[in-house]
Amino acid sequence: MWVTWREATRRALYGDGGFYLRERPGRHFRTSVHASPAFAGAVLRLLGEVDEALGGPQILDLVDVGAGDGLLAASVLALAPSGLAGRLRVTAVDLSPRPDGLDDRVAWVAAVPDEVAGLVFANEWLDNVPVDVVELTGDGPRLLLVDPETGEERPGPAPDGADLAWLARWWPLRAEGDRAEIGRPRDDAWASLLVRLTRGTAVAVDYAHPVDDRPAAGTLAGYRDGAAVPPVPDGSCDITAHVALDACAAAGERAGARTTTLTTQREALRRLGVTGARPPLALAHSDPRGYLRALGRASEEAELIDPAGLGRFGWLSQSR
């Protein structure tokens, strides 16, 4: 049966027996959380900044959206000093079952709490919010329909007025054959986080592209067992697409965000102390084992901020 990419992706990822209801992300792709503990350390420093800005409330929220295996939430909690850890209310949000062995102090829920005061962190979440795919044809923009069993596509109806308006503002199609992913569902998903943030900061981290440099062929992709595969929405693989974070930022501002910062992971993490700097060579003589440990940490940090790799992720930060 031919369906839109948005519906096919929803079923493949989150329907009965869907990919994300039965699989843990770490098996299929490596995120910044899995690359180095330095990522959790940077999130902890960011949480400390939020805590200071809020005046050190008695209860400080950390909400990890799209928590996957819960590693980020558990790692931040484990790294937090006792005074802060005692005030933290850590919530992991994911549709999959709670992982075995997860710290009992981490609540595992299917939806973001109605009220959050602290830090909401969404690492590689928005790219898995299903979207429609559109192609510019001789008859104008047309939604692409897909056969979920094969991934074969064919043109369908024209997008509705709201989607056409989004495309005109955020992803103009210029030549016949150009494709786009209509990001309105991601705008809405991001705005839904902002309205639940009573005080604090929300951060989205994802592969992204700006309005003046959208890829003409789109970014729809599939991943399985650590490798790129054809994006067939049959539930056998992850289905993902890069995020128009600038459009999400505008949606967040409409939802009440007072401040907005849109930057790269490289710049965001460097500000939070992740530099990838090599230890002084003298340490190799005075403390060889310490030097090797520091060298390993520097290598991990360098991967997190590599401008050709994880460092080119987009970071959207908005506060209320």
Secondary structure in CASP SS format (residue, H / E / C, confidence):
PFRMAT SS
TARGET T0000
AUTHOR 0000-0000-0000
METHOD secondary structure of the structure
MODEL  1
M C 1.00
W C 1.00
V E 1.00
T E 1.00
W H 1.00
R H 1.00
E H 1.00
A H 1.00
T H 1.00
R H 1.00
R H 1.00
A H 1.00
L H 1.00
Y H 1.00
G C 1.00
D C 1.00
G C 1.00
G C 1.00
F H 1.00
Y H 1.00
L H 1.00
R H 1.00
E C 1.00
R C 1.00
P H 1.00
G H 1.00
R H 1.00
H H 1.00
F C 1.00
R C 1.00
T C 1.00
S H 1.00
V H 1.00
H H 1.00
A H 1.00
S C 1.00
P H 1.00
A H 1.00
F H 1.00
A H 1.00
G H 1.00
A H 1.00
V H 1.00
L H 1.00
R H 1.00
L H 1.00
L H 1.00
G H 1.00
E H 1.00
V H 1.00
D H 1.00
E H 1.00
A H 1.00
L C 1.00
G C 1.00
G C 1.00
P C 1.00
Q C 1.00
I C 1.00
L E 1.00
D E 1.00
L E 1.00
V E 1.00
D E 1.00
V E 1.00
G C 1.00
A C 1.00
G C 1.00
D C 1.00
G C 1.00
L H 1.00
L H 1.00
A H 1.00
A H 1.00
S H 1.00
V H 1.00
L H 1.00
A H 1.00
L H 1.00
A C 1.00
P C 1.00
S H 1.00
G H 1.00
L H 1.00
A H 1.00
G C 1.00
R C 1.00
L E 1.00
R E 1.00
V E 1.00
T E 1.00
A E 1.00
V E 1.00
D C 1.00
L C 1.00
S C 1.00
P C 1.00
R C 1.00
P C 1.00
D C 1.00
G C 1.00
L C 1.00
D C 1.00
D C 1.00
R C 1.00
V E 1.00
A E 1.00
W E 1.00
V E 1.00
A C 1.00
A C 1.00
V C 1.00
P C 1.00
D C 1.00
E C 1.00
V E 1.00
A E 1.00
G E 1.00
L E 1.00
V E 1.00
F E 1.00
A E 1.00
N E 1.00
E C 1.00
W C 1.00
L H 1.00
D H 1.00
N H 1.00
V C 1.00
P C 1.00
V C 1.00
D E 1.00
V E 1.00
V E 1.00
E E 1.00
L E 1.00
T E 1.00
G C 1.00
D C 1.00
G E 1.00
P E 1.00
R E 1.00
L E 1.00
L E 1.00
L E 1.00
V E 1.00
D C 1.00
P C 1.00
E C 1.00
T C 1.00
G C 1.00
E C 1.00
E E 1.00
R E 1.00
P E 1.00
G C 1.00
P C 1.00
A C 1.00
P C 1.00
D C 1.00
G H 1.00
A H 1.00
D H 1.00
L H 1.00
A H 1.00
W H 1.00
L H 1.00
A H 1.00
R H 1.00
W H 1.00
W C 1.00
P C 1.00
L C 1.00
R C 1.00
A C 1.00
E C 1.00
G C 1.00
D C 1.00
R E 1.00
A E 1.00
E E 1.00
I E 1.00
G C 1.00
R H 1.00
P H 1.00
R H 1.00
D H 1.00
D H 1.00
A H 1.00
W H 1.00
A H 1.00
S H 1.00
L H 1.00
L H 1.00
V C 1.00
R C 1.00
L E 1.00
T E 1.00
R E 1.00
G E 1.00
T E 1.00
A E 1.00
V E 1.00
A E 1.00
V E 1.00
D E 1.00
Y C 1.00
A E 1.00
H C 1.00
P C 1.00
V H 1.00
D H 1.00
D H 1.00
R C 1.00
P C 1.00
A C 1.00
A C 1.00
G C 1.00
T C 1.00
L C 1.00
A E 1.00
G E 1.00
Y E 1.00
R E 1.00
D C 1.00
G C 1.00
A E 1.00
A E 1.00
V E 1.00
P C 1.00
P C 1.00
V C 1.00
P C 1.00
D C 1.00
G C 1.00
S C 1.00
C C 1.00
D E 1.00
I E 1.00
T E 1.00
A C 1.00
H C 1.00
V E 1.00
A C 1.00
L H 1.00
D H 1.00
A H 1.00
C H 1.00
A H 1.00
A H 1.00
A H 1.00
G H 1.00
E H 1.00
R H 1.00
A C 1.00
G C 1.00
A C 1.00
R C 1.00
T E 1.00
T E 1.00
T E 1.00
L E 1.00
T E 1.00
T E 1.00
Q H 1.00
R H 1.00
E H 1.00
A H 1.00
L H 1.00
R H 1.00
R H 1.00
L C 1.00
G C 1.00
V C 1.00
T C 1.00
G C 1.00
A C 1.00
R C 1.00
P C 1.00
P C 1.00
L C 1.00
A H 1.00
L H 1.00
A H 1.00
H H 1.00
S H 1.00
D C 1.00
P H 1.00
R H 1.00
G H 1.00
Y H 1.00
L H 1.00
R H 1.00
A H 1.00
L H 1.00
G H 1.00
R H 1.00
A H 1.00
S H 1.00
E H 1.00
E H 1.00
A H 1.00
E H 1.00
L H 1.00
I C 1.00
D C 1.00
P C 1.00
A C 1.00
G C 1.00
L H 1.00
G H 1.00
R H 1.00
F C 1.00
G E 1.00
W E 1.00
L E 1.00
S E 1.00
Q E 1.00
S E 1.00
R C 1.00
END
